[in-house]
């Protein structure tokens, strides 16, 4: 898979405290793509010539975020790519309904630890920008 991959299988094994799951390299690449697409498009941080984080603190946070997402997929299922309160299930032709209605929380697509790994980064090393106005 093309693109940057922010964690190695060795980092994943250390994060999980066990051997990495089958397909770990693919999962790390997918989690890195998710991080790029959903969190880093408007982020400001120093990079090296390959576009990887230049600061070791940022690099470690990205690795932790990616490992957390792989762990999350292992818990909720990679195919569903969603978690949250299950409101209903139909077994005939399988139908799952996650958190709907005003009194229910919405489903989660991201590992909570992924978000926390980015949230604790110091502002002088990592910032998310906001785009206002038109192009």
C-alpha positions as CSV (number, residue, x, y, z in Angstrom):
1,X,0.0,0.0,0.0
2,X,1.4,3.4,-0.9
3,X,1.8,6.3,1.6
4,X,3.3,6.8,4.9
5,X,3.0,4.2,7.6
6,X,3.5,5.7,11.1
7,X,4.2,2.5,13.1
8,X,6.1,-0.8,12.6
9,X,4.9,-4.2,13.5
10,X,7.4,-4.2,16.4
11,X,5.8,-1.0,17.8
12,X,2.4,-2.6,17.4
13,X,3.6,-5.7,19.3
14,X,5.0,-3.5,22.1
15,X,1.8,-1.5,22.2
16,X,-0.5,-4.6,22.4
17,X,1.8,-6.5,24.7
18,X,1.5,-9.5,22.4
19,X,2.3,-10.7,19.0
20,X,0.8,-8.5,16.3
21,X,-2.3,-9.8,14.6
22,X,-2.3,-11.5,11.1
23,X,-2.1,-8.8,8.4
24,X,-0.5,-6.3,10.8
25,X,1.4,-4.5,8.1
26,X,-1.8,-4.0,6.1
27,X,-3.7,-2.8,9.2
28,X,-1.0,-0.4,10.1
29,X,-1.0,1.0,6.6
30,X,-4.8,1.4,6.7
31,X,-4.7,3.0,10.1
32,X,-2.0,5.4,8.9
33,X,-4.2,6.3,5.9
34,X,-7.1,7.0,8.2
35,X,-4.9,9.2,10.4
36,X,-3.7,11.1,7.3
37,X,-7.2,11.5,5.8
38,X,-9.2,12.2,8.9
39,X,-6.8,14.0,11.3
40,X,-3.7,15.3,9.5
41,X,-5.0,17.2,6.4
42,X,-5.1,20.5,8.3
43,X,-2.3,19.7,10.7
44,X,1.0,21.6,11.1
45,X,4.1,19.8,12.2
46,X,7.7,19.6,11.1
47,X,8.4,16.8,8.6
48,X,11.5,15.2,7.1
49,X,12.2,14.7,3.4
50,X,9.8,11.7,3.2
51,X,6.9,13.6,4.9
52,X,7.3,11.8,8.2
53,X,7.2,13.7,11.5
54,X,10.7,15.1,12.2
55,X,10.1,15.5,15.9
56,X,10.4,12.3,17.9
57,X,7.5,13.3,20.2
58,X,5.2,13.7,17.2
59,X,6.5,10.5,15.6
60,X,5.8,8.6,18.8
61,X,2.3,10.1,19.1
62,X,1.5,9.1,15.5
63,X,2.8,5.6,16.1
64,X,0.6,5.3,19.3
65,X,-2.4,6.6,17.4
66,X,-2.0,4.1,14.6
67,X,-1.5,1.2,17.0
68,X,-4.5,2.3,19.0
69,X,-6.6,2.2,15.8
70,X,-5.4,-1.3,15.0
71,X,-6.2,-2.4,18.5
72,X,-9.7,-0.8,18.2
73,X,-10.4,-2.7,14.9
74,X,-9.3,-5.9,16.7
75,X,-12.0,-5.2,19.3
76,X,-14.9,-4.0,17.2
77,X,-14.1,-5.6,13.9
78,X,-12.3,-4.2,11.0
79,X,-15.1,-4.8,8.5
80,X,-17.6,-2.7,10.4
81,X,-15.1,0.0,11.2
82,X,-17.5,1.3,13.7
83,X,-18.4,0.9,17.4
84,X,-20.9,2.3,19.7
85,X,-24.1,1.3,21.5
86,X,-25.9,-1.4,19.6
87,X,-29.5,-0.5,19.3
88,X,-30.8,-3.4,17.3
89,X,-29.8,-6.6,15.5
90,X,-31.7,-8.6,12.8
91,X,-30.2,-12.0,12.0
92,X,-32.1,-12.9,8.9
93,X,-30.0,-11.1,6.2
94,X,-28.0,-9.5,9.1
95,X,-28.9,-5.9,10.0
96,X,-27.1,-4.0,12.7
97,X,-28.2,-0.6,14.0
98,X,-25.8,1.5,16.1
99,X,-26.7,4.4,18.3
100,X,-29.6,6.2,16.8
101,X,-32.1,8.7,18.3
102,X,-31.7,11.7,20.5
103,X,-31.0,9.8,23.7
104,X,-28.3,7.6,22.3
105,X,-24.7,8.3,21.5
106,X,-23.5,8.0,17.9
107,X,-21.2,5.3,16.7
108,X,-17.4,5.8,17.0
109,X,-15.1,5.2,14.0
110,X,-11.9,6.1,15.8
111,X,-10.1,4.6,18.7
112,X,-10.5,6.8,21.7
113,X,-6.8,6.3,22.4
114,X,-6.0,7.6,18.8
115,X,-7.7,10.9,19.6
116,X,-5.9,11.1,23.0
117,X,-2.5,10.4,21.5
118,X,-2.9,13.5,19.3
119,X,-4.6,15.7,22.0
120,X,-1.7,15.5,24.3
121,X,0.8,16.8,21.8
122,X,2.3,20.2,22.7
123,X,1.1,23.1,20.6
124,X,4.6,24.1,19.7
125,X,5.1,20.7,18.0
126,X,1.6,19.9,16.5
127,X,-1.4,22.1,15.7
128,X,-4.6,21.5,13.7
129,X,-5.4,24.4,11.5
130,X,-8.8,25.8,10.6
131,X,-9.6,26.9,7.1
132,X,-12.0,29.8,6.8
133,X,-13.3,31.5,3.7
134,X,-13.2,30.3,0.1
135,X,-10.3,29.3,-2.0
